[in-house]
Amino acid sequence: MIKKVIFICGAGHSGSTLLGLLLGSHPSSFYMGEAKKTLFLYDERKPEKKRYCKICGPDCKIWYPFYLAKKEGTSLYSTLEGIIGSHNVIDSSKDIRWIERSILSIQEEQRQAVLIYLKRDGRAVVNSRLRKYPNIPAEEHIQKWKQQIEKSNSLYESFSGNKFTVLYHQLTKEPEKTLQSICERVSISYEEEMMQFYKKKHHPLGGNDGTQSLLNQIREKMNPENILLESKRAYFTNHPQAIQHDSRWREQFSVENEELFYKMTATMNESFQEC
């Protein structure tokens, strides 16, 4: 039975896929990925990356049975618990309205909701988005970060349950220590095997291609170069199969973009900032 649902909120490109995989590598846990994508499962009108498990594709042993079993009026969690047999599930969806609606459903079903606010320096997030979408002006990327943070702040402030913040640079620089602290906060035992997240079989919906390329499931069937954007190929081809801090933004984020970032966001980045 699913007893606990752990939400990871914040901006995209903040490490939520990594944290989800780490927590989902606990023996009693299952990482759903971006659970909002259950709305798009096997919908031929949607791109493949939105309608299938990112690792298995259409033949996923979790999400295909889920799709067949899902009935109108039945919650995601009630359907899923008959398939996975895990007590804890992790959702890294970024849509705040989805999280809010999910929390209401969880409360109605007498399950426990936990909210983790994963914070990464906004300059690093915007830089990642610029690498992925170089034709979109920096101003637009900054505005999207600002709006997502405002919504995430509001959700975090209004949520009355178990909640806490995690800094990306602490997670990636001191992963074992940080993960132990997170496990204590969510009341699950820390297991050493969680650090070897790449060995467990995962079935995430959506999520970061680069982080997922570290999984044995992917490396066994294809070269990571085949699934990454060209701008990321060199970085992840040489990436060790372990947690590594990504500080590329320090060299790539221009002075002009940094000035624009602070002009538009003022002090919003203070609690996210990497020294």
C-alpha atoms as an extended CHARMM CRD file, in Angstrom:
* protein
*
       275  EXT
         1         1  MET       CA              0.0000000000        0.0000000000        0.0000000000  PROA      1               0.0000000000
         2         2  ILE       CA              1.2320000000        3.4850000000       -0.8310000000  PROA      2               0.0000000000
         3         3  LYS       CA              1.4910000000        5.3380000000        2.4690000000  PROA      3               0.0000000000
         4         4  LYS       CA              3.6020000000        8.3390000000        1.5110000000  PROA      4               0.0000000000
         5         5  VAL       CA              3.9110000000       10.5500000000       -1.5810000000  PROA      5               0.0000000000
         6         6  ILE       CA              7.0290000000       12.7010000000       -1.7700000000  PROA      6               0.0000000000
         7         7  PHE       CA              6.8130000000       15.7200000000       -4.0760000000  PROA      7               0.0000000000
         8         8  ILE       CA              9.9190000000       17.4890000000       -5.3620000000  PROA      8               0.0000000000
         9         9  CYS       CA              9.0180000000       21.0260000000       -6.3670000000  PROA      9               0.0000000000
        10        10  GLY       CA             11.0480000000       23.9200000000       -7.7490000000  PROA      10              0.0000000000
        11        11  ALA       CA             12.3490000000       24.9370000000      -11.1500000000  PROA      11              0.0000000000
        12        12  GLY       CA             13.2570000000       22.5110000000      -13.9050000000  PROA      12              0.0000000000
        13        13  HSD       CA             16.9940000000       21.7850000000      -14.3550000000  PROA      13              0.0000000000
        14        14  SER       CA             17.4740000000       21.8440000000      -10.5700000000  PROA      14              0.0000000000
        15        15  GLY       CA             18.3610000000       18.1840000000      -10.0320000000  PROA      15              0.0000000000
        16        16  SER       CA             14.9080000000       16.7410000000       -9.3530000000  PROA      16              0.0000000000
        17        17  THR       CA             15.5190000000       13.7210000000      -11.6200000000  PROA      17              0.0000000000
        18        18  LEU       CA             18.6830000000       12.9010000000       -9.6670000000  PROA      18              0.0000000000
        19        19  LEU       CA             16.9900000000       13.2830000000       -6.2960000000  PROA      19              0.0000000000
        20        20  GLY       CA             14.0090000000       11.2540000000       -7.4990000000  PROA      20              0.0000000000
        21        21  LEU       CA             16.2480000000        8.4230000000       -8.6740000000  PROA      21              0.0000000000
        22        22  LEU       CA             18.1510000000        8.4370000000       -5.3730000000  PROA      22              0.0000000000
        23        23  LEU       CA             14.9900000000        8.2660000000       -3.2640000000  PROA      23              0.0000000000
        24        24  GLY       CA             13.4130000000        5.7990000000       -5.6810000000  PROA      24              0.0000000000
        25        25  SER       CA             16.3630000000        3.4540000000       -5.1790000000  PROA      25              0.0000000000
        26        26  HSD       CA             15.2340000000        2.7330000000       -1.6270000000  PROA      26              0.0000000000
        27        27  PRO       CA             13.8360000000       -0.8430000000       -1.4030000000  PROA      27              0.0000000000
        28        28  SER       CA             10.4010000000        0.4090000000       -0.3310000000  PROA      28              0.0000000000
        29        29  SER       CA             10.1640000000        3.3290000000       -2.7830000000  PROA      29              0.0000000000
        30        30  PHE       CA              9.2170000000        3.9440000000       -6.4090000000  PROA      30              0.0000000000
        31        31  TYR       CA             10.1640000000        7.0030000000       -8.4540000000  PROA      31              0.0000000000
        32        32  MET       CA              7.2910000000        7.9260000000      -10.7810000000  PROA      32              0.0000000000
        33        33  GLY       CA              9.2000000000       10.6850000000      -12.5410000000  PROA      33              0.0000000000
        34        34  GLU       CA              6.8670000000       13.5300000000      -13.5460000000  PROA      34              0.0000000000
        35        35  ALA       CA              3.6090000000       11.8890000000      -12.5560000000  PROA      35              0.0000000000
        36        36  LYS       CA              1.5250000000       14.5100000000      -14.3340000000  PROA      36              0.0000000000
        37        37  LYS       CA              2.4750000000       12.6800000000      -17.5240000000  PROA      37              0.0000000000
        38        38  THR       CA              0.1500000000        9.8550000000      -16.4840000000  PROA      38              0.0000000000
        39        39  LEU       CA             -2.4730000000       12.0720000000      -18.1330000000  PROA      39              0.0000000000
        40        40  PHE       CA             -0.7440000000       11.5250000000      -21.4890000000  PROA      40              0.0000000000
        41        41  LEU       CA             -0.0080000000        7.7950000000      -21.2880000000  PROA      41              0.0000000000
        42        42  TYR       CA             -0.4080000000        6.0660000000      -24.6640000000  PROA      42              0.0000000000
        43        43  ASP       CA             -2.0180000000        9.1720000000      -26.1660000000  PROA      43              0.0000000000
        44        44  GLU       CA             -0.9640000000        9.0660000000      -29.8190000000  PROA      44              0.0000000000
        45        45  ARG       CA             -1.4490000000       12.8230000000      -30.0720000000  PROA      45              0.0000000000
        46        46  LYS       CA              1.4820000000       13.4010000000      -27.7210000000  PROA      46              0.0000000000
        47        47  PRO       CA              5.2270000000       12.9950000000      -28.4240000000  PROA      47              0.0000000000
        48        48  GLU       CA              6.6830000000        9.6330000000      -27.3950000000  PROA      48              0.0000000000
        49        49  LYS       CA              8.7330000000       11.1670000000      -24.5800000000  PROA      49              0.0000000000
        50        50  LYS       CA              5.4890000000       12.3270000000      -22.9580000000  PROA      50              0.0000000000
        51        51  ARG       CA              3.3470000000        9.2260000000      -23.4050000000  PROA      51              0.0000000000
        52        52  TYR       CA              5.6950000000        6.3650000000      -22.4550000000  PROA      52              0.0000000000
        53        53  CYS       CA              8.1430000000        5.3520000000      -19.7380000000  PROA      53              0.0000000000
        54        54  LYS       CA             11.4310000000        7.1090000000      -20.5380000000  PROA      54              0.0000000000
        55        55  ILE       CA             13.4220000000        3.8940000000      -20.0310000000  PROA      55              0.0000000000
        56        56  CYS       CA             11.2040000000        1.0850000000      -21.3170000000  PROA      56              0.0000000000
        57        57  GLY       CA              9.0270000000        2.7570000000      -23.9200000000  PROA      57              0.0000000000
        58        58  PRO       CA              5.5320000000        1.3760000000      -24.6320000000  PROA      58              0.0000000000
        59        59  ASP       CA              6.2410000000       -2.0770000000      -23.1600000000  PROA      59              0.0000000000
        60        60  CYS       CA              6.9090000000       -0.8300000000      -19.6240000000  PROA      60              0.0000000000
        61        61  LYS       CA              5.9380000000       -3.4130000000      -17.0100000000  PROA      61              0.0000000000
        62        62  ILE       CA              4.6930000000       -0.6400000000      -14.7260000000  PROA      62              0.0000000000
        63        63  TRP       CA              3.0250000000        2.0170000000      -16.8330000000  PROA      63              0.0000000000
        64        64  TYR       CA              1.3800000000       -0.2000000000      -19.4310000000  PROA      64              0.0000000000
        65        65  PRO       CA             -0.4590000000       -2.2630000000      -16.7670000000  PROA      65              0.0000000000
        66        66  PHE       CA             -1.2830000000        1.0260000000      -15.0280000000  PROA      66              0.0000000000
        67        67  TYR       CA             -2.7900000000        2.3680000000      -18.2470000000  PROA      67              0.0000000000
        68        68  LEU       CA             -4.9050000000       -0.7820000000      -18.6810000000  PROA      68              0.0000000000
        69        69  ALA       CA             -6.0520000000       -0.7700000000      -15.0450000000  PROA      69              0.0000000000
        70        70  LYS       CA             -6.8310000000        2.9510000000      -14.7180000000  PROA      70              0.0000000000
        71        71  LYS       CA            -10.5490000000        3.6390000000      -14.3320000000  PROA      71              0.0000000000
        72        72  GLU       CA            -12.3710000000        6.9490000000      -14.2290000000  PROA      72              0.0000000000
        73        73  GLY       CA            -12.8550000000        8.1080000000      -10.6670000000  PROA      73              0.0000000000
        74        74  THR       CA             -9.9580000000        6.0070000000       -9.3510000000  PROA      74              0.0000000000
        75        75  SER       CA             -6.9150000000        7.8860000000       -8.0990000000  PROA      75              0.0000000000
        76        76  LEU       CA             -3.4260000000        7.4920000000       -9.5090000000  PROA      76              0.0000000000
        77        77  TYR       CA             -2.2070000000        6.0740000000       -6.1920000000  PROA      77              0.0000000000
        78        78  SER       CA             -4.9880000000        3.5160000000       -5.7940000000  PROA      78              0.0000000000
        79        79  THR       CA             -4.2790000000        2.1680000000       -9.2680000000  PROA      79              0.0000000000
        80        80  LEU       CA             -0.4990000000        2.2380000000       -8.9330000000  PROA      80              0.0000000000
        81        81  GLU       CA             -0.3000000000        0.5070000000       -5.5520000000  PROA      81              0.0000000000
        82        82  GLY       CA             -1.7900000000       -2.6360000000       -7.0520000000  PROA      82              0.0000000000
        83        83  ILE       CA              1.1600000000       -2.7940000000       -9.4680000000  PROA      83              0.0000000000
        84        84  ILE       CA              4.3070000000       -1.6640000000       -7.6640000000  PROA      84              0.0000000000
        85        85  GLY       CA              3.9740000000       -2.8910000000       -4.0680000000  PROA      85              0.0000000000
        86        86  SER       CA              5.9220000000        0.1020000000       -2.6860000000  PROA      86              0.0000000000
        87        87  HSD       CA              5.0880000000        2.1280000000        0.4140000000  PROA      87              0.0000000000
        88        88  ASN       CA              6.5770000000        5.3950000000       -0.8540000000  PROA      88              0.0000000000
        89        89  VAL       CA              6.3230000000        7.0710000000       -4.2470000000  PROA      89              0.0000000000
        90        90  ILE       CA              8.1880000000       10.1310000000       -5.5120000000  PROA      90              0.0000000000
        91        91  ASP       CA              6.7650000000       12.6940000000       -7.9300000000  PROA      91              0.0000000000
        92        92  SER       CA              8.9880000000       15.3610000000       -9.5290000000  PROA      92              0.0000000000
        93        93  SER       CA              6.2440000000       17.1150000000      -11.5130000000  PROA      93              0.0000000000
        94        94  LYS       CA              6.8070000000       20.8700000000      -11.7140000000  PROA      94              0.0000000000
        95        95  ASP       CA              3.2120000000       21.9300000000      -12.3630000000  PROA      95              0.0000000000
        96        96  ILE       CA              2.0800000000       23.5300000000       -9.1050000000  PROA      96              0.0000000000
        97        97  ARG       CA             -1.6160000000       23.0060000000       -9.7950000000  PROA      97              0.0000000000
        98        98  TRP       CA             -0.9600000000       19.2970000000      -10.3480000000  PROA      98              0.0000000000
        99        99  ILE       CA              0.8460000000       19.0880000000       -7.0040000000  PROA      99              0.0000000000
       100       100  GLU       CA             -1.9410000000       20.9520000000       -5.2070000000  PROA      100             0.0000000000
       101       101  ARG       CA             -4.6380000000       18.6910000000       -6.6620000000  PROA      101             0.0000000000
       102       102  SER       CA             -2.5680000000       15.6050000000       -5.8690000000  PROA      102             0.0000000000
       103       103  ILE       CA             -2.1190000000       16.6820000000       -2.2560000000  PROA      103             0.0000000000
       104       104  LEU       CA             -5.8940000000       17.0080000000       -1.8670000000  PROA      104             0.0000000000
       105       105  SER       CA             -6.3610000000       13.5020000000       -3.2760000000  PROA      105             0.0000000000
       106       106  ILE       CA             -3.7080000000       12.1440000000       -0.9160000000  PROA      106             0.0000000000
       107       107  GLN       CA             -5.3440000000       13.7470000000        2.0990000000  PROA      107             0.0000000000
       108       108  GLU       CA             -8.7370000000       12.3270000000        1.1400000000  PROA      108             0.0000000000
       109       109  GLU       CA             -7.2190000000        8.8480000000        0.9320000000  PROA      109             0.0000000000
       110       110  GLN       CA             -5.4890000000        9.1620000000        4.3260000000  PROA      110             0.0000000000
       111       111  ARG       CA             -2.0030000000        9.0020000000        2.8270000000  PROA      111             0.0000000000
       112       112  GLN       CA              0.8820000000       11.2600000000        3.8480000000  PROA      112             0.0000000000
       113       113  ALA       CA              2.2290000000       14.0170000000        1.6000000000  PROA      113             0.0000000000
       114       114  VAL       CA              5.7900000000       15.3140000000        1.9230000000  PROA      114             0.0000000000
       115       115  LEU       CA              7.0650000000       18.3830000000        0.0780000000  PROA      115             0.0000000000
       116       116  ILE       CA             10.7390000000       18.8450000000       -0.8010000000  PROA      116             0.0000000000
       117       117  TYR       CA             11.6610000000       22.2080000000       -2.2880000000  PROA      117             0.0000000000
       118       118  LEU       CA             14.8140000000       21.6050000000       -4.3340000000  PROA      118             0.0000000000
       119       119  LYS       CA             16.6860000000       24.8560000000       -4.8440000000  PROA      119             0.0000000000
       120       120  ARG       CA             19.3910000000       25.4850000000       -7.4090000000  PROA      120             0.0000000000
       121       121  ASP       CA             21.0750000000       28.7850000000       -8.1920000000  PROA      121             0.0000000000
       122       122  GLY       CA             18.8240000000       30.5190000000      -10.7130000000  PROA      122             0.0000000000
       123       123  ARG       CA             21.7960000000       31.4800000000      -12.8410000000  PROA      123             0.0000000000
       124       124  ALA       CA             22.6540000000       27.8050000000      -13.2950000000  PROA      124             0.0000000000
       125       125  VAL       CA             19.0460000000       26.9600000000      -14.1600000000  PROA      125             0.0000000000
       126       126  VAL       CA             18.7800000000       29.7420000000      -16.7380000000  PROA      126             0.0000000000
       127       127  ASN       CA             22.1330000000       28.7360000000      -18.2080000000  PROA      127             0.0000000000
       128       128  SER       CA             20.8900000000       25.1500000000      -18.6040000000  PROA      128             0.0000000000
       129       129  ARG       CA             17.7880000000       26.3860000000      -20.3640000000  PROA      129             0.0000000000
       130       130  LEU       CA             19.8920000000       28.5590000000      -22.6540000000  PROA      130             0.0000000000
       131       131  ARG       CA             21.9570000000       25.5170000000      -23.6410000000  PROA      131             0.0000000000
       132       132  LYS       CA             18.7980000000       23.5400000000      -24.3710000000  PROA      132             0.0000000000
       133       133  TYR       CA             16.8800000000       26.3500000000      -26.0770000000  PROA      133             0.0000000000
       134       134  PRO       CA             19.5490000000       28.7450000000      -27.4340000000  PROA      134             0.0000000000
       135       135  ASN       CA             17.1170000000       30.4980000000      -29.7830000000  PROA      135             0.0000000000
       136       136  ILE       CA             14.9460000000       31.7360000000      -26.9260000000  PROA      136             0.0000000000
       137       137  PRO       CA             16.1060000000       35.0670000000      -25.4360000000  PROA      137             0.0000000000
       138       138  ALA       CA             17.6760000000       35.0080000000      -21.9850000000  PROA      138             0.0000000000
       139       139  GLU       CA             15.0040000000       37.4150000000      -20.7600000000  PROA      139             0.0000000000
       140       140  GLU       CA             12.2960000000       34.8390000000      -21.4570000000  PROA      140             0.0000000000
       141       141  HSD       CA             14.1870000000       32.0830000000      -19.6330000000  PROA      141             0.0000000000
       142       142  ILE       CA             14.7330000000       34.3550000000      -16.6420000000  PROA      142             0.0000000000
       143       143  GLN       CA             11.0540000000       35.3100000000      -16.5670000000  PROA      143             0.0000000000
       144       144  LYS       CA             10.0170000000       31.6320000000      -16.6010000000  PROA      144             0.0000000000
       145       145  TRP       CA             12.3860000000       30.8750000000      -13.7130000000  PROA      145             0.0000000000
       146       146  LYS       CA             11.0090000000       33.8230000000      -11.7700000000  PROA      146             0.0000000000
       147       147  GLN       CA              7.3900000000       32.7450000000      -12.3030000000  PROA      147             0.0000000000
       148       148  GLN       CA              8.0980000000       29.1390000000      -11.3380000000  PROA      148             0.0000000000
       149       149  ILE       CA              9.8870000000       30.2110000000       -8.1700000000  PROA      149             0.0000000000
       150       150  GLU       CA              7.0380000000       32.5300000000       -7.1900000000  PROA      150             0.0000000000
       151       151  LYS       CA              4.5650000000       29.6530000000       -7.5870000000  PROA      151             0.0000000000
       152       152  SER       CA              6.8380000000       27.2290000000       -5.7450000000  PROA      152             0.0000000000
       153       153  ASN       CA              7.3050000000       29.6970000000       -2.8850000000  PROA      153             0.0000000000
       154       154  SER       CA              3.5470000000       30.0960000000       -2.5830000000  PROA      154             0.0000000000
       155       155  LEU       CA              2.9950000000       26.3270000000       -2.5350000000  PROA      155             0.0000000000
       156       156  TYR       CA              5.7090000000       25.8210000000        0.0610000000  PROA      156             0.0000000000
       157       157  GLU       CA              4.3650000000       28.5500000000        2.3230000000  PROA      157             0.0000000000
       158       158  SER       CA              0.7870000000       27.2520000000        2.1650000000  PROA      158             0.0000000000
       159       159  PHE       CA              1.6080000000       23.5650000000        2.6480000000  PROA      159             0.0000000000
       160       160  SER       CA              1.0770000000       22.5930000000        6.2910000000  PROA      160             0.0000000000
       161       161  GLY       CA              2.5510000000       19.0930000000        6.1920000000  PROA      161             0.0000000000
       162       162  ASN       CA              6.1040000000       17.7580000000        6.3890000000  PROA      162             0.0000000000
       163       163  LYS       CA              8.2190000000       20.0700000000        4.2350000000  PROA      163             0.0000000000
       164       164  PHE       CA             11.8370000000       21.1560000000        3.9070000000  PROA      164             0.0000000000
       165       165  THR       CA             14.2990000000       22.6130000000        1.4160000000  PROA      165             0.0000000000
       166       166  VAL       CA             17.3180000000       20.9720000000       -0.2030000000  PROA      166             0.0000000000
       167       167  LEU       CA             20.0810000000       22.8390000000       -2.0230000000  PROA      167             0.0000000000
       168       168  TYR       CA             21.2840000000       21.3580000000       -5.3000000000  PROA      168             0.0000000000
       169       169  HSD       CA             24.9360000000       22.1550000000       -4.6290000000  PROA      169             0.0000000000
       170       170  GLN       CA             24.7850000000       20.4040000000       -1.2610000000  PROA      170             0.0000000000
       171       171  LEU       CA             23.1880000000       17.3450000000       -2.8610000000  PROA      171             0.0000000000
       172       172  THR       CA             25.8400000000       17.1170000000       -5.5720000000  PROA      172             0.0000000000
       173       173  LYS       CA             28.8860000000       18.0890000000       -3.4950000000  PROA      173             0.0000000000
       174       174  GLU       CA             27.9970000000       16.0490000000       -0.4020000000  PROA      174             0.0000000000
       175       175  PRO       CA             25.5210000000       13.5190000000       -1.7830000000  PROA      175             0.0000000000
       176       176  GLU       CA             25.7290000000       10.8180000000        0.8750000000  PROA      176             0.0000000000
       177       177  LYS       CA             25.5030000000       13.2160000000        3.8050000000  PROA      177             0.0000000000
       178       178  THR       CA             22.6630000000       15.1640000000        2.1730000000  PROA      178             0.0000000000
       179       179  LEU       CA             20.7340000000       12.0270000000        1.2290000000  PROA      179             0.0000000000
       180       180  GLN       CA             21.0360000000       10.7040000000        4.7680000000  PROA      180             0.0000000000
       181       181  SER       CA             19.5420000000       13.9570000000        6.0470000000  PROA      181             0.0000000000
       182       182  ILE       CA             16.7070000000       13.7870000000        3.5160000000  PROA      182             0.0000000000
       183       183  CYS       CA             15.9150000000       10.1880000000        4.4670000000  PROA      183             0.0000000000
       184       184  GLU       CA             15.7120000000       11.2060000000        8.1010000000  PROA      184             0.0000000000
       185       185  ARG       CA             13.3320000000       14.0580000000        7.2380000000  PROA      185             0.0000000000
       186       186  VAL       CA             10.9970000000       11.8070000000        5.2330000000  PROA      186             0.0000000000
       187       187  SER       CA             11.2250000000        8.9840000000        7.8030000000  PROA      187             0.0000000000
       188       188  ILE       CA             12.7430000000        6.2890000000        5.6340000000  PROA      188             0.0000000000
       189       189  SER       CA             15.9200000000        4.4030000000        6.4610000000  PROA      189             0.0000000000
       190       190  TYR       CA             19.0560000000        5.3770000000        4.5880000000  PROA      190             0.0000000000
       191       191  GLU       CA             20.4120000000        2.4530000000        2.5730000000  PROA      191             0.0000000000
       192       192  GLU       CA             23.8640000000        2.4520000000        0.9860000000  PROA      192             0.0000000000
       193       193  GLU       CA             22.4220000000        1.0160000000       -2.2390000000  PROA      193             0.0000000000
       194       194  MET       CA             20.5640000000        4.2940000000       -2.8090000000  PROA      194             0.0000000000
       195       195  MET       CA             23.8480000000        5.9270000000       -3.7900000000  PROA      195             0.0000000000
       196       196  GLN       CA             24.1620000000        3.3980000000       -6.6010000000  PROA      196             0.0000000000
       197       197  PHE       CA             20.8760000000        4.5580000000       -8.1210000000  PROA      197             0.0000000000
       198       198  TYR       CA             22.0830000000        3.6510000000      -11.5970000000  PROA      198             0.0000000000
       199       199  LYS       CA             21.9280000000       -0.0740000000      -10.7670000000  PROA      199             0.0000000000
       200       200  LYS       CA             18.2330000000       -0.2100000000       -9.9060000000  PROA      200             0.0000000000
       201       201  LYS       CA             15.5820000000       -0.5900000000      -12.5960000000  PROA      201             0.0000000000
       202       202  HSD       CA             13.6160000000        2.6370000000      -12.8040000000  PROA      202             0.0000000000
       203       203  HSD       CA             10.4930000000        3.5670000000      -14.7510000000  PROA      203             0.0000000000
       204       204  PRO       CA             10.2950000000        7.3820000000      -14.7930000000  PROA      204             0.0000000000
       205       205  LEU       CA              7.8800000000        9.4340000000      -16.8270000000  PROA      205             0.0000000000
       206       206  GLY       CA              9.6790000000       12.4740000000      -18.2400000000  PROA      206             0.0000000000
       207       207  GLY       CA             12.7900000000       13.7990000000      -16.5530000000  PROA      207             0.0000000000
       208       208  ASN       CA             16.3030000000       14.7970000000      -17.5100000000  PROA      208             0.0000000000
       209       209  ASP       CA             17.8920000000       12.7800000000      -20.3240000000  PROA      209             0.0000000000
       210       210  GLY       CA             21.4220000000       13.4860000000      -19.1270000000  PROA      210             0.0000000000
       211       211  THR       CA             20.8830000000       12.1440000000      -15.6190000000  PROA      211             0.0000000000
       212       212  GLN       CA             18.9490000000        9.1570000000      -16.9320000000  PROA      212             0.0000000000
       213       213  SER       CA             21.8260000000        8.3460000000      -19.2990000000  PROA      213             0.0000000000
       214       214  LEU       CA             23.8030000000        7.2210000000      -16.2230000000  PROA      214             0.0000000000
       215       215  LEU       CA             21.3830000000        4.3510000000      -15.5860000000  PROA      215             0.0000000000
       216       216  ASN       CA             22.5470000000        0.8430000000      -16.3820000000  PROA      216             0.0000000000
       217       217  GLN       CA             19.2030000000        0.2360000000      -18.0960000000  PROA      217             0.0000000000
       218       218  ILE       CA             20.1000000000        2.8130000000      -20.7220000000  PROA      218             0.0000000000
       219       219  ARG       CA             23.7930000000        2.0790000000      -20.9810000000  PROA      219             0.0000000000
       220       220  GLU       CA             23.0770000000       -1.5800000000      -21.6090000000  PROA      220             0.0000000000
       221       221  LYS       CA             20.9890000000       -0.8930000000      -24.6900000000  PROA      221             0.0000000000
       222       222  MET       CA             22.4660000000        2.2390000000      -26.2260000000  PROA      222             0.0000000000
       223       223  ASN       CA             25.2610000000        4.7580000000      -26.1160000000  PROA      223             0.0000000000
       224       224  PRO       CA             24.2710000000        7.8760000000      -24.1450000000  PROA      224             0.0000000000
       225       225  GLU       CA             25.3530000000        9.9410000000      -27.1580000000  PROA      225             0.0000000000
       226       226  ASN       CA             22.2840000000        8.7150000000      -28.9960000000  PROA      226             0.0000000000
       227       227  ILE       CA             19.7860000000       10.1530000000      -26.5290000000  PROA      227             0.0000000000
       228       228  LEU       CA             21.2450000000       13.5400000000      -25.6680000000  PROA      228             0.0000000000
       229       229  LEU       CA             21.0830000000       16.9290000000      -27.2590000000  PROA      229             0.0000000000
       230       230  GLU       CA             24.2660000000       17.7670000000      -29.1320000000  PROA      230             0.0000000000
       231       231  SER       CA             25.1270000000       20.4850000000      -26.6130000000  PROA      231             0.0000000000
       232       232  LYS       CA             25.2810000000       17.8550000000      -23.8330000000  PROA      232             0.0000000000
       233       233  ARG       CA             26.9370000000       14.9530000000      -25.6300000000  PROA      233             0.0000000000
       234       234  ALA       CA             30.5640000000       15.6730000000      -24.7590000000  PROA      234             0.0000000000
       235       235  TYR       CA             29.7380000000       16.4120000000      -21.1160000000  PROA      235             0.0000000000
       236       236  PHE       CA             27.7180000000       13.2870000000      -20.4310000000  PROA      236             0.0000000000
       237       237  THR       CA             29.8060000000       10.9480000000      -22.5780000000  PROA      237             0.0000000000
       238       238  ASN       CA             32.6980000000       11.6640000000      -20.1870000000  PROA      238             0.0000000000
       239       239  HSD       CA             30.5120000000       11.8480000000      -17.0810000000  PROA      239             0.0000000000
       240       240  PRO       CA             31.4020000000        9.1940000000      -14.4780000000  PROA      240             0.0000000000
       241       241  GLN       CA             28.5910000000        6.8470000000      -13.4520000000  PROA      241             0.0000000000
       242       242  ALA       CA             28.2230000000        8.7390000000      -10.2060000000  PROA      242             0.0000000000
       243       243  ILE       CA             26.9380000000       12.0110000000       -8.8000000000  PROA      243             0.0000000000
       244       244  GLN       CA             28.9400000000       14.9730000000      -10.0580000000  PROA      244             0.0000000000
       245       245  HSD       CA             28.4200000000       18.6550000000       -9.3780000000  PROA      245             0.0000000000
       246       246  ASP       CA             27.5990000000       20.6330000000      -12.5150000000  PROA      246             0.0000000000
       247       247  SER       CA             29.1130000000       24.1190000000      -12.3750000000  PROA      247             0.0000000000
       248       248  ARG       CA             29.3300000000       24.7970000000      -16.1170000000  PROA      248             0.0000000000
       249       249  TRP       CA             27.2710000000       27.9430000000      -15.6970000000  PROA      249             0.0000000000
       250       250  ARG       CA             30.2290000000       29.7170000000      -14.0720000000  PROA      250             0.0000000000
       251       251  GLU       CA             32.1030000000       29.6790000000      -17.3850000000  PROA      251             0.0000000000
       252       252  GLN       CA             29.1190000000       29.8330000000      -19.7330000000  PROA      252             0.0000000000
       253       253  PHE       CA             26.7930000000       32.4140000000      -18.1890000000  PROA      253             0.0000000000
       254       254  SER       CA             27.7530000000       35.7860000000      -19.6150000000  PROA      254             0.0000000000
       255       255  VAL       CA             28.2020000000       38.9600000000      -17.5930000000  PROA      255             0.0000000000
       256       256  GLU       CA             25.3790000000       40.5440000000      -19.5880000000  PROA      256             0.0000000000
       257       257  ASN       CA             23.0050000000       37.6910000000      -18.7420000000  PROA      257             0.0000000000
       258       258  GLU       CA             23.9710000000       37.8080000000      -15.0770000000  PROA      258             0.0000000000
       259       259  GLU       CA             23.2790000000       41.5490000000      -14.9380000000  PROA      259             0.0000000000
       260       260  LEU       CA             19.9180000000       40.9840000000      -16.6230000000  PROA      260             0.0000000000
       261       261  PHE       CA             19.1370000000       38.1470000000      -14.2370000000  PROA      261             0.0000000000
       262       262  TYR       CA             19.6300000000       40.2890000000      -11.1280000000  PROA      262             0.0000000000
       263       263  LYS       CA             17.8430000000       43.2370000000      -12.6930000000  PROA      263             0.0000000000
       264       264  MET       CA             14.7750000000       41.0680000000      -13.2510000000  PROA      264             0.0000000000
       265       265  THR       CA             14.8600000000       38.9770000000      -10.0580000000  PROA      265             0.0000000000
       266       266  ALA       CA             16.3260000000       41.3670000000       -7.4500000000  PROA      266             0.0000000000
       267       267  THR       CA             16.8760000000       39.3150000000       -4.2580000000  PROA      267             0.0000000000
       268       268  MET       CA             14.8630000000       36.2220000000       -5.2590000000  PROA      268             0.0000000000
       269       269  ASN       CA             17.9990000000       34.1290000000       -5.7670000000  PROA      269             0.0000000000
       270       270  GLU       CA             19.4850000000       34.6900000000       -2.2960000000  PROA      270             0.0000000000
       271       271  SER       CA             18.2800000000       31.4360000000       -0.7560000000  PROA      271             0.0000000000
       272       272  PHE       CA             19.2610000000       29.4870000000       -3.9030000000  PROA      272             0.0000000000
       273       273  GLN       CA             22.6580000000       31.0030000000       -4.5310000000  PROA      273             0.0000000000
       274       274  GLU       CA             25.7760000000       28.9060000000       -4.8280000000  PROA      274             0.0000000000
       275       275  CYS       CA             28.7510000000       30.7110000000       -3.3150000000  PROA      275             0.0000000000
